[in-house]
Amino acid sequence: DALHIVTPEEEFLLSAKDPQIRAVWQWKLNQAVHRVLNGKRDFPFWGNTSENWEPPVCRFFTYVFRAEGKLKNVVYEGEWCWGKPHGKGTLKWPDGRNHVGDFKNGLEDGFGICLIPHVSEDRYDCYKCHWKEGKMSGYGICEYGDETVYKGYFKDNLRQGFGILENPSSAKQPFKYTGHWENDKKSGYGAWDDKDRGERYIGMWQEDHRHGQGIVVMQSGVCYQRTFEMDRMVGSGILLLEDDSVYEGSFTQELMFVGKGKLTFLNGFTLEGTFSNKSGHGLQTQGILNTSGDQQDDKVTKVQLGMEEFPVEKRWWGIYDQFLEFTHSGCKGEMEETFLGFHVQTSKELQKSQESLFCERGPEEVSGKIEDVLEEIIQHQEMESMQCYLEKAMKSSLHPLGKLLKALLAAFQATYSGTGANKHLLTMAQEEVKHYAKKIWEFYWALLQMALEQKGLPDQNAYDVILPLILPRFYPDLFLLYMLYHEKEDDLYCQGIIDLSIFSDTKLLELLEVQKRSLVKDRCFLSATECLQKLMTTVDPQEKLEILQKTCEEIENTVSRVLEKEYKLPMDDLLPLLMYVVSRAKIQRLGAEIHLIRDLMDPANEGGMYDFLLTALESCYEHIQKDRIHQRESWLMSRDT
């Protein structure tokens, strides 16, 4: 005949003499709960009520905790279940701190916003995070009182996994770190922007220190690769100077050569020996100067960094791990990186934008709920339908694949845009974009397998499906690297185009030794020229190859029309006509375009018709450069004479 009484802070048993008294007590207790929940103070006589016998298990009420502990004198207003905060609610501390969000079994669990005031200043630290069993766990945004912002993942209240920490430009020491964290410290692969010095460090970290292999890129264009031990450079490295000279050896933080090293100049000359820098005496060396010029200019200027030191599959594992954890868990809603849409209006800080690193809330054509995601994936298995669905998914701020792409884009831009736009990082960048396409395709297929409960891989590949969808996001920064990498060749090519433009159409065709004299007439191949110019308006390498093929078809059509019969051009006839079209199309950065196509095109095209046509375009590009070189050499010889 006992009653078990559960209150927010204690539990006890109420013992009755017999079942009748127990029933009376239970009835009176339940009626008291009803009256308090309904805001009434009168107490009805026995049996004189029309209210339900049992009060609701889940309730909404305000309570002030009195017992010693974490919540002493804290006010909780919100939903309860079995005597504990459960559901949505607000905690308010006497010192001004408050937490608004989801609770489970008395602890913060789910999405919540916590404000912590600074004691001596009118500022707050605002944590907009996911919580688990009372601790920050999962994705969150922390806006600190000094305007520093962290966007990333937590575990047990500590930064853990991938995250971005940024101090605004208005701060005394503005910076931005994009990378991995462990136990609240920078650890693993990451990129650090020192906005004051105009430097970017890309490489390995350990306990908030640069530790391991790293690349430093400066706004001036100088960059170097060294090994670091707790922020101190050790051993030898490679230094790429602004004038395209390359130094291999030991050097100081101020980029002074010290000890044994080898300096390779742009013309291929090398200086190898022991270097020293004495105050007031400049650079001194004892060594051997080799003027044989064995190395070519392009070998010197196109050194690529980081490929062996930072394998592409190991760079951003933190982003991939979060996605895998989400999918392997069965895509539980509480693990999603999006906010849950719980609106709060307790202060100006809490009314700030409820965003996340990967999503801005808004009307979406594709759902972010995992049940809808899996159902939609099943409905879009045909190639054309799949591509349409994936295109919408990539643009969605709620779809898991869309959020993944935004995270990868943030990591890419943090590495290669701005200060990181350096030609010596091109290979790292283009390999990274291809790897993104591969991983997104694998993850999409994993979701499809989950939906169908099947195993296996599709016939299509990432080049067919994913790369055309994601490349527009990365294209501006990536193409800038290609432009920088091929700047000298493209400048030489452009000068060659200018030289060829002084010739009339008929004269140029004669100059190119076109065999069919009947083709020599003004404004020939205008349609082919206009077609090739479309190369600059597309992003997808496959589309660029199709434009090149269409250009060659237009050349053949023109020849057939002039000759009044169908004519298939052999390579000996096609190449000079294609060169004519290239010279008239005047594509400024053709070298960058060609190499981007070559690097990112589907490997299945290698050795086929597209590969053949691309090789022909490369031949035209190189021929125009060489003509320019020969013209320059002839001019120099005539001047000297």
C-alpha positions as CSV (number, residue, x, y, z in Angstrom):
1,D,0.0,0.0,0.0
2,A,2.9,2.4,-0.8
3,L,3.1,5.3,-3.3
4,H,6.3,6.0,-5.1
5,I,6.7,9.8,-5.3
6,V,9.1,11.2,-8.0
7,T,10.1,14.9,-7.8
8,P,12.8,16.8,-9.8
9,E,15.4,16.5,-7.0
10,E,14.4,13.5,-4.9
11,E,12.3,10.4,-4.7
12,F,10.5,8.9,-1.7
13,L,7.8,6.3,-0.7
14,L,4.5,7.3,1.0
15,S,3.2,4.4,3.0
16,A,-0.5,4.0,3.7
17,K,-2.3,1.9,6.3
18,D,-4.6,0.2,3.8
19,P,-5.6,0.2,0.2
20,Q,-8.5,2.7,0.7
21,I,-6.3,5.3,2.3
22,R,-3.7,4.7,-0.5
23,A,-6.4,5.4,-3.1
24,V,-7.4,8.6,-1.4
25,W,-3.9,9.8,-1.2
26,Q,-3.3,8.9,-4.9
27,W,-6.5,10.7,-5.9
28,K,-5.6,13.9,-3.9
29,L,-2.0,13.9,-5.3
30,N,-3.3,13.6,-8.9
31,Q,-5.9,16.3,-8.3
32,A,-3.2,18.6,-6.9
33,V,-1.1,18.0,-10.0
34,H,-4.0,18.8,-12.2
35,R,-4.8,22.0,-10.3
36,V,-1.2,23.3,-10.5
37,L,-0.9,22.4,-14.2
38,N,-4.2,24.3,-14.9
39,G,-3.2,27.2,-12.7
40,K,-6.1,26.7,-10.3
41,R,-5.8,27.0,-6.5
42,D,-9.2,25.7,-5.4
43,F,-9.4,22.1,-4.2
44,P,-12.5,20.1,-5.1
45,F,-14.4,17.8,-2.7
46,W,-14.0,14.1,-3.0
47,G,-15.6,12.8,-6.2
48,N,-16.8,16.2,-7.3
49,T,-14.7,16.6,-10.4
50,S,-15.1,15.9,-14.1
51,E,-11.3,15.9,-14.7
52,N,-9.3,12.8,-15.7
53,W,-8.2,10.6,-12.9
54,E,-4.5,10.4,-14.2
55,P,-2.6,13.6,-14.9
56,P,-0.4,13.6,-18.1
57,V,3.0,11.9,-17.8
58,C,4.6,14.6,-20.0
59,R,4.1,18.1,-18.6
60,F,5.1,21.7,-19.1
61,F,6.1,23.6,-15.9
62,T,8.6,26.0,-14.2
63,Y,10.8,24.8,-11.4
64,V,13.6,26.2,-9.3
65,F,16.3,23.7,-8.3
66,R,17.4,24.0,-4.6
67,A,19.7,21.1,-4.0
68,E,23.5,21.4,-4.1
69,G,25.1,20.7,-7.5
70,K,25.3,21.9,-11.0
71,L,21.7,23.2,-11.1
72,K,21.4,24.9,-7.7
73,N,19.2,28.0,-7.9
74,V,18.7,27.4,-11.6
75,V,15.2,27.9,-13.1
76,Y,14.0,25.3,-15.6
77,E,10.9,26.1,-17.7
78,G,9.8,23.6,-20.2
79,E,8.7,20.0,-20.8
80,W,9.0,17.2,-18.2
81,C,8.7,13.5,-18.2
82,W,8.7,11.3,-15.1
83,G,10.1,14.1,-12.9
84,K,13.0,15.1,-15.2
85,P,13.4,17.8,-17.9
86,H,12.6,16.0,-21.2
87,G,11.7,17.7,-24.4
88,K,12.2,21.4,-25.1
89,G,13.0,23.8,-22.4
90,T,15.1,26.6,-20.9
91,L,17.6,26.7,-18.1
92,K,18.4,30.0,-16.5
93,W,21.3,30.5,-14.0
94,P,21.5,33.4,-11.5
95,D,24.6,34.7,-13.2
96,G,22.8,35.3,-16.5
97,R,23.8,32.1,-18.2
98,N,21.0,30.2,-19.9
99,H,20.5,27.2,-22.1
100,V,17.7,26.8,-24.5
101,G,17.1,23.5,-26.4
102,D,16.3,19.8,-26.2
103,F,16.6,17.7,-23.0
104,K,16.5,14.0,-22.4
105,N,16.2,12.3,-19.0
106,G,17.2,15.6,-17.2
107,L,20.3,16.4,-19.3
108,E,20.9,18.6,-22.4
109,D,20.5,16.2,-25.3
110,G,19.8,17.3,-28.9
111,F,20.2,20.8,-30.3
112,G,20.6,23.6,-27.8
113,I,21.9,27.2,-27.5
114,C,23.8,28.1,-24.5
115,L,24.7,31.7,-23.5
116,I,27.6,32.3,-21.1
117,P,28.1,36.0,-20.1
118,H,31.6,37.5,-19.4
119,V,31.8,38.6,-15.9
120,S,33.4,42.0,-16.4
121,E,32.1,42.9,-19.9
122,D,28.8,43.1,-21.7
123,R,29.6,40.2,-23.9
124,Y,28.5,36.6,-24.3
125,D,30.0,33.3,-25.5
126,C,27.2,31.7,-27.5
127,Y,27.3,28.0,-28.1
128,K,24.8,26.7,-30.8
129,C,25.5,23.0,-30.7
130,H,24.3,19.5,-30.6
131,W,24.5,18.0,-27.1
132,K,24.6,14.4,-25.8
133,E,24.1,13.5,-22.1
134,G,24.8,17.0,-21.0
135,K,27.9,17.7,-23.1
136,M,28.5,19.2,-26.5
137,S,28.8,16.4,-29.0
138,G,28.5,16.6,-32.8
139,Y,28.2,19.7,-34.9
140,G,28.1,23.2,-33.5
141,I,28.8,26.9,-33.9
142,C,30.5,28.8,-31.1
143,E,30.5,32.6,-31.2
144,Y,32.9,33.8,-28.5
145,G,32.8,37.2,-26.9
146,D,36.0,38.3,-28.6
147,E,34.3,37.7,-32.0
148,T,36.2,34.5,-32.7
149,V,33.9,31.9,-34.2
150,Y,34.3,28.1,-34.3
151,K,32.3,26.0,-36.7
152,G,32.8,22.3,-36.5
153,Y,32.5,19.1,-34.4
154,F,32.7,18.4,-30.7
155,K,33.0,15.5,-28.4
156,D,32.6,15.7,-24.6
157,N,32.6,19.5,-24.7
158,L,36.0,19.6,-26.6
159,R,36.6,20.3,-30.3
160,Q,37.1,17.0,-32.0
161,G,37.2,16.2,-35.7
162,F,36.9,18.7,-38.5
163,G,36.3,22.4,-37.7
164,I,37.0,26.0,-38.7
165,L,38.2,28.6,-36.1
166,E,38.3,32.2,-37.4
167,N,39.2,35.5,-35.9
168,P,37.8,38.4,-37.9
169,S,39.9,40.9,-39.9
170,S,39.0,43.6,-37.4
171,A,40.9,41.8,-34.6
172,K,44.4,42.6,-33.5
173,Q,45.7,39.2,-34.9
174,P,43.3,38.0,-37.5
175,F,43.6,34.3,-38.5
176,K,41.7,31.4,-39.8
177,Y,42.3,27.7,-39.2
178,T,40.5,25.0,-41.3
179,G,41.4,21.5,-40.3
180,H,41.3,18.7,-37.8
181,W,41.1,18.9,-34.0
182,E,41.8,16.5,-31.2
183,N,41.0,17.2,-27.5
184,D,40.3,20.8,-28.2
185,K,43.7,21.4,-30.0
186,K,44.7,21.6,-33.6
187,S,46.0,18.1,-34.6
188,G,46.3,16.4,-38.0
189,Y,46.0,18.0,-41.4
190,G,44.9,21.7,-41.6
191,A,45.4,25.1,-43.2
192,W,46.3,28.2,-41.2
193,D,45.9,31.7,-42.5
194,D,48.0,34.4,-40.8
195,K,46.2,37.4,-42.3
196,D,48.6,39.9,-40.6
197,R,51.7,38.3,-42.2
198,G,50.0,37.4,-45.4
199,E,51.0,33.7,-45.1
200,R,49.3,30.4,-45.2
201,Y,50.5,27.2,-43.7
202,I,49.2,23.9,-45.2
203,G,50.3,20.7,-43.4
204,M,50.4,18.7,-40.2
205,W,49.6,19.9,-36.7
206,Q,50.1,18.4,-33.2
207,E,48.7,20.0,-30.0
208,D,48.3,23.4,-31.5
209,H,51.8,23.4,-33.1
210,R,53.0,23.0,-36.6
211,H,54.5,19.5,-36.5
212,G,55.4,17.3,-39.4
213,Q,55.5,18.1,-43.1
214,G,54.2,21.5,-44.0
215,I,54.0,24.0,-46.9
216,V,54.2,27.8,-46.4
217,V,52.7,30.0,-49.1
218,M,53.2,33.8,-49.1
219,Q,51.3,36.6,-50.9
220,S,54.4,37.5,-52.8
221,G,54.3,34.1,-54.5
222,V,57.2,32.6,-52.6
223,C,56.5,29.2,-51.0
224,Y,58.5,26.5,-49.3
225,Q,58.2,23.0,-47.9
226,R,59.8,22.0,-44.7
227,T,59.6,19.6,-41.7
228,F,58.5,21.2,-38.5
229,E,58.9,20.1,-34.9
230,M,56.7,22.1,-32.5
231,D,56.7,25.2,-34.8
232,R,60.5,25.0,-35.4
233,M,61.8,24.2,-38.8
234,V,64.3,21.3,-38.9
235,G,66.3,19.6,-41.6
236,S,66.4,20.7,-45.2
237,G,63.6,21.7,-47.5
238,I,62.7,23.2,-50.8
239,L,62.2,27.0,-51.4
240,L,60.6,28.3,-54.5
241,L,61.4,31.9,-55.1
242,E,59.5,34.7,-56.8
243,D,61.8,34.7,-59.8
244,D,61.2,30.9,-60.2
245,S,64.6,30.0,-58.9
246,V,64.6,26.8,-56.7
247,Y,66.7,26.4,-53.6
248,E,67.1,22.9,-52.0
249,G,68.7,22.9,-48.6
250,S,68.5,24.5,-45.2
251,F,67.2,28.1,-44.7
252,T,66.0,30.3,-41.9
253,Q,62.5,31.6,-41.0
254,E,63.5,34.8,-42.8
255,L,64.4,32.7,-45.9
256,M,68.1,33.2,-45.6
257,F,70.2,30.3,-47.1
258,V,72.4,28.6,-44.4
259,G,74.5,25.5,-44.7
260,K,74.7,23.1,-47.6
261,G,72.3,23.7,-50.4
262,K,71.7,23.9,-54.1
263,L,70.3,26.9,-56.0
264,T,68.8,26.3,-59.5
265,F,68.2,29.4,-61.6
266,L,65.5,29.7,-64.2
267,N,68.0,29.2,-67.1
268,G,69.0,25.9,-65.7
269,F,72.3,27.0,-64.1
270,T,73.0,25.6,-60.7
271,L,75.0,26.8,-57.7
272,E,75.8,24.1,-55.2
273,G,77.8,24.5,-52.0
274,T,77.8,26.0,-48.5
275,F,75.8,29.2,-48.0
276,S,76.1,31.8,-45.2
277,N,74.6,35.2,-44.4
278,K,76.7,37.7,-42.5
279,S,75.3,41.0,-41.4
280,G,76.3,43.7,-43.9
281,H,78.0,41.3,-46.3
282,G,74.9,39.6,-47.9
283,L,74.8,36.1,-49.2
284,Q,78.1,34.2,-49.3
285,T,78.9,30.8,-50.7
286,Q,81.6,28.3,-51.4
287,G,80.7,25.9,-54.1
288,I,80.4,25.1,-57.7
289,L,78.5,27.0,-60.4
290,N,77.4,24.7,-63.2
291,T,76.5,26.7,-66.4
292,S,75.7,23.7,-68.6
293,G,72.0,24.3,-68.2
294,D,71.0,20.7,-68.2
295,Q,67.6,21.4,-66.6
296,Q,64.8,22.9,-68.8
297,D,63.0,26.1,-67.8
298,D,59.7,24.2,-67.4
299,K,61.2,21.7,-65.0
300,V,62.4,24.5,-62.8
301,T,59.3,26.6,-62.8
302,K,56.7,23.8,-62.5
303,V,57.9,22.1,-59.3
304,Q,54.9,20.7,-57.5
305,L,54.7,20.4,-53.7
306,G,52.8,18.2,-51.2
307,M,51.8,15.2,-53.3
308,E,54.0,12.6,-51.6
309,E,53.8,14.2,-48.2
310,F,50.0,14.6,-48.1
311,P,48.3,11.7,-49.9
312,V,44.9,12.9,-51.2
313,E,42.9,10.2,-49.4
314,K,44.3,11.3,-46.0
315,R,43.8,15.0,-46.1
316,W,40.2,15.6,-45.0
317,W,39.4,12.3,-43.3
318,G,37.5,14.2,-40.6
319,I,34.8,15.4,-43.0
320,Y,34.4,11.9,-44.5
321,D,34.3,10.3,-41.0
322,Q,31.4,12.5,-39.9
323,F,29.5,11.5,-43.0
324,L,30.3,7.8,-42.5
325,E,29.3,7.9,-38.8
326,F,26.0,9.4,-39.9
327,T,25.3,6.7,-42.5
328,H,26.6,3.8,-40.5
329,S,24.4,4.8,-37.5
330,G,21.4,4.3,-39.8
331,C,21.1,8.1,-40.4
332,K,19.5,8.8,-37.1
333,G,17.9,12.2,-37.0
334,E,19.7,13.4,-33.8
335,M,23.1,12.9,-35.6
336,E,22.3,15.1,-38.5
337,E,24.5,18.3,-38.9
338,T,21.5,20.5,-39.4
339,F,19.7,22.6,-36.8
340,L,16.3,21.3,-35.7
341,G,14.4,24.5,-36.3
342,F,13.9,25.3,-32.6
343,H,13.4,29.1,-32.5
344,V,14.4,31.1,-29.4
345,Q,13.8,34.7,-28.6
346,T,15.4,35.2,-25.2
347,S,18.2,37.7,-26.3
348,K,19.7,39.4,-29.3
349,E,22.5,36.8,-29.3
350,L,20.0,33.9,-29.5
351,Q,18.2,35.6,-32.4
352,K,21.3,35.6,-34.5
353,S,21.2,33.5,-37.7
354,Q,20.6,29.8,-37.0
355,E,23.0,28.5,-39.6
356,S,25.5,25.7,-39.8
357,L,28.8,25.4,-41.7
358,F,27.1,23.2,-44.3
359,C,23.6,24.6,-44.6
360,E,21.6,27.8,-44.6
361,R,17.9,27.0,-44.0
362,G,15.5,27.9,-46.8
363,P,13.1,26.3,-49.3
364,E,14.6,23.2,-50.7
365,E,13.5,21.0,-53.6
366,V,15.2,18.0,-52.0
367,S,14.4,16.8,-48.5
368,G,17.0,16.4,-45.8
369,K,15.1,13.8,-43.8
370,I,16.8,10.5,-44.1
371,E,13.6,8.6,-44.7
372,D,12.8,10.9,-47.7
373,V,16.4,10.7,-48.9
374,L,16.4,6.9,-49.1
375,E,13.0,6.9,-50.7
376,E,14.0,9.5,-53.3
377,I,17.2,7.6,-54.1
378,I,15.3,4.5,-54.9
379,Q,13.0,6.4,-57.2
380,H,15.9,7.9,-59.2
381,Q,18.0,4.9,-60.3
382,E,17.9,5.5,-64.0
383,M,20.9,7.5,-65.2
384,E,19.1,10.6,-66.5
385,S,16.8,10.7,-63.5
386,M,19.8,10.0,-61.1
387,Q,21.8,12.9,-62.5
388,C,18.8,15.3,-62.2
389,Y,18.3,14.2,-58.6
390,L,22.0,14.4,-57.7
391,E,22.1,17.9,-59.2
392,K,19.3,19.1,-56.9
393,A,20.9,17.2,-53.9
394,M,24.2,18.9,-54.4
395,K,22.6,22.3,-54.4
396,S,20.5,21.5,-51.3
397,S,21.6,22.8,-47.9
398,L,19.7,20.1,-46.1
399,H,20.5,17.0,-48.2
400,P,23.5,15.0,-46.6
401,L,25.4,15.0,-49.9
402,G,24.8,18.7,-50.3
403,K,26.2,19.4,-46.9
404,L,29.2,17.2,-47.6
405,L,30.0,19.1,-50.8
406,K,29.8,22.4,-48.9
407,A,32.2,21.1,-46.3
408,L,34.6,20.0,-49.0
409,L,34.3,23.3,-50.8
410,A,35.2,25.2,-47.5
411,A,38.3,23.0,-47.1
412,F,39.3,23.5,-50.7
413,Q,39.0,27.3,-50.6
414,A,40.8,27.5,-47.3
415,T,43.7,25.7,-49.0
416,Y,43.9,27.0,-52.5
417,S,42.1,30.4,-52.8
418,G,43.5,33.8,-51.9
419,T,47.1,33.4,-50.6
420,G,47.0,29.7,-51.6
421,A,46.5,30.4,-55.3
422,N,50.0,29.3,-56.1
423,K,51.0,27.4,-59.3
424,H,53.2,25.0,-57.2
425,L,50.0,23.6,-55.6
426,L,48.1,22.8,-58.8
427,T,48.7,19.0,-58.7
428,M,47.5,18.9,-55.1
429,A,44.3,20.8,-56.0
430,Q,43.3,18.9,-59.2
431,E,43.9,15.6,-57.5
432,E,41.8,16.7,-54.6
433,V,38.8,17.6,-56.8
434,K,38.9,14.2,-58.5
435,H,39.0,12.6,-55.1
436,Y,36.0,14.6,-53.9
437,A,34.0,13.2,-56.9
438,K,35.1,9.7,-56.1
439,K,34.1,9.9,-52.4
440,I,30.8,11.6,-53.1
441,W,30.0,8.8,-55.6
442,E,30.9,6.2,-53.1
443,F,28.7,7.8,-50.4
444,Y,25.8,8.1,-52.8
445,W,26.1,4.5,-53.7
446,A,26.3,3.5,-50.0
447,L,23.0,5.4,-49.4
448,L,21.5,3.5,-52.4
449,Q,22.7,0.2,-51.0
450,M,21.2,1.1,-47.6
451,A,17.9,1.9,-49.3
452,L,17.8,-1.3,-51.3
453,E,19.7,-3.4,-48.8
454,Q,22.0,-4.5,-51.7
455,K,25.7,-4.7,-52.3
456,G,27.9,-4.0,-55.3
457,L,29.1,-1.1,-57.4
458,P,27.4,0.5,-60.4
459,D,28.8,0.5,-64.0
460,Q,29.1,4.3,-64.0
461,N,31.9,6.1,-62.4
462,A,32.5,9.4,-60.6
463,Y,33.8,11.1,-63.9
464,D,30.4,10.4,-65.6
465,V,28.1,11.4,-62.8
466,I,29.6,13.4,-60.0
467,L,32.5,15.5,-61.4
468,P,30.3,17.5,-63.8
469,L,28.0,18.4,-60.9
470,I,30.6,19.5,-58.4
471,L,33.3,21.0,-60.7
472,P,31.4,24.4,-61.2
473,R,31.9,25.0,-57.4
474,F,35.6,24.5,-57.5
475,Y,36.3,25.7,-61.0
476,P,37.1,29.4,-60.3
477,D,39.9,28.6,-57.8
478,L,41.1,25.6,-59.7
479,F,41.3,27.3,-63.1
480,L,43.2,30.2,-61.6
481,L,45.9,27.7,-60.5
482,Y,46.0,26.3,-64.1
483,M,46.3,29.9,-65.4
484,L,49.2,30.6,-63.1
485,Y,50.9,27.3,-63.8
486,H,50.8,27.8,-67.6
487,E,51.1,31.6,-67.6
488,K,54.4,31.8,-69.5
489,E,53.3,29.3,-72.3
490,D,49.9,31.1,-72.6
491,D,51.6,34.5,-72.9
492,L,53.9,33.2,-75.6
493,Y,50.9,31.6,-77.3
494,C,48.9,34.9,-77.1
495,Q,51.8,36.8,-78.7
496,G,51.8,34.1,-81.5
497,I,48.1,34.7,-82.0
498,I,48.7,38.4,-82.3
499,D,51.4,37.9,-84.9
500,L,49.1,35.6,-86.9
501,S,46.2,38.1,-86.8
502,I,48.0,40.5,-89.1
503,F,47.5,38.0,-92.0
504,S,44.3,37.9,-94.0
505,D,42.3,34.7,-94.0
506,T,43.6,33.7,-97.5
507,K,47.2,34.6,-96.6
508,L,47.1,32.7,-93.4
509,L,45.7,29.6,-95.1
510,E,48.4,29.8,-97.7
511,L,51.0,30.3,-94.9
512,L,49.7,27.1,-93.2
513,E,50.2,25.3,-96.5
514,V,46.6,24.1,-96.8
515,Q,46.7,21.5,-99.6
516,K,43.3,22.2,-101.0
517,R,43.8,25.5,-102.8
518,S,40.1,25.9,-103.4
519,L,39.5,26.3,-99.7
520,V,41.5,29.5,-99.6
521,K,38.8,32.3,-99.4
522,D,37.9,35.0,-97.0
523,R,35.9,34.2,-93.9
524,C,36.4,30.5,-94.2
525,F,35.5,28.2,-91.3
526,L,33.6,30.9,-89.4
527,S,31.2,28.4,-87.9
528,A,34.1,26.2,-86.7
529,T,35.8,29.3,-85.1
530,E,32.6,30.3,-83.3
531,C,32.1,26.7,-82.1
532,L,35.6,26.5,-80.7
533,Q,35.2,29.8,-78.8
534,K,32.5,28.0,-76.7
535,L,35.3,26.2,-75.0
536,M,35.7,29.2,-72.6
537,T,32.0,29.1,-71.6
538,T,32.0,25.5,-70.3
539,V,33.3,23.9,-67.1
540,D,32.9,20.2,-67.6
541,P,35.9,18.5,-69.4
542,Q,33.5,16.2,-71.2
543,E,31.6,19.2,-72.6
544,K,34.8,20.8,-73.7
545,L,35.8,17.6,-75.6
546,E,32.4,17.5,-77.3
547,I,32.9,21.2,-78.4
548,L,36.3,20.2,-79.8
549,Q,34.7,17.3,-81.7
550,K,31.9,19.6,-83.0
551,T,34.6,22.1,-84.1
552,C,36.4,19.4,-86.2
553,E,33.0,18.3,-87.6
554,E,32.3,21.9,-88.7
555,I,35.7,22.0,-90.4
556,E,34.9,18.8,-92.3
557,N,31.4,20.2,-93.2
558,T,33.0,23.4,-94.6
559,V,35.5,21.4,-96.7
560,S,32.7,19.1,-98.0
561,R,30.6,22.2,-98.9
562,V,33.4,23.9,-100.8
563,L,34.4,20.8,-102.6
564,E,30.7,19.9,-103.2
565,K,31.2,16.3,-102.0
566,E,31.6,14.5,-98.7
567,Y,35.2,14.6,-97.6
568,K,36.9,13.0,-94.6
569,L,40.0,14.9,-93.6
570,P,43.1,12.9,-92.8
571,M,45.3,14.2,-90.0
572,D,47.7,15.9,-92.4
573,D,44.9,18.0,-93.7
574,L,43.0,18.5,-90.5
575,L,45.9,19.8,-88.4
576,P,46.6,23.0,-90.5
577,L,42.9,23.8,-90.7
578,L,42.5,23.3,-87.0
579,M,45.4,25.6,-86.4
580,Y,43.8,28.2,-88.6
581,V,40.6,27.9,-86.5
582,V,42.6,28.1,-83.3
583,S,44.4,31.2,-84.4
584,R,41.1,32.9,-85.3
585,A,39.2,31.8,-82.2
586,K,41.8,33.7,-80.0
587,I,41.2,31.7,-76.8
588,Q,43.4,33.6,-74.3
589,R,44.2,30.8,-71.8
590,L,44.2,27.8,-74.2
591,G,47.1,26.1,-72.4
592,A,45.2,26.2,-69.1
593,E,42.1,24.9,-70.8
594,I,43.9,22.0,-72.5
595,H,45.7,20.8,-69.4
596,L,42.5,21.0,-67.3
597,I,40.8,18.8,-69.8
598,R,43.7,16.4,-69.9
599,D,43.9,16.1,-66.1
600,L,40.2,15.9,-65.4
601,M,38.7,14.0,-68.4
602,D,37.3,10.5,-67.9
603,P,40.2,7.9,-68.1
604,A,37.9,5.9,-70.4
605,N,38.5,8.5,-73.1
606,E,42.3,7.9,-73.2
607,G,43.3,6.5,-76.5
608,G,40.0,7.2,-78.2
609,M,38.7,9.8,-80.6
610,Y,38.5,12.6,-77.9
611,D,42.1,11.8,-76.9
612,F,43.1,12.1,-80.6
613,L,41.4,15.4,-81.1
614,L,42.9,16.8,-77.8
615,T,46.3,15.8,-79.0
616,A,45.7,17.7,-82.3
617,L,44.7,20.8,-80.3
618,E,47.8,20.5,-78.2
619,S,49.9,20.3,-81.4
620,C,48.3,23.5,-82.7
621,Y,49.0,25.2,-79.3
622,E,52.6,24.2,-79.2
623,H,53.1,25.0,-82.9
624,I,51.9,28.6,-82.4
625,Q,54.3,28.9,-79.4
626,K,57.2,27.6,-81.4
627,D,56.4,29.9,-84.3
628,R,56.5,32.8,-81.9
629,I,59.9,31.6,-80.5
630,H,61.3,31.3,-84.0
631,Q,60.1,34.7,-84.9
632,R,61.6,36.2,-81.8
633,E,65.0,34.5,-82.4
634,S,65.0,35.6,-86.1
635,W,64.3,39.2,-84.9
636,L,67.1,39.1,-82.4
637,M,69.5,37.7,-85.0
638,S,68.5,40.4,-87.5
639,R,68.9,43.1,-84.8
640,D,72.3,41.9,-83.8
641,T,73.4,41.8,-87.4
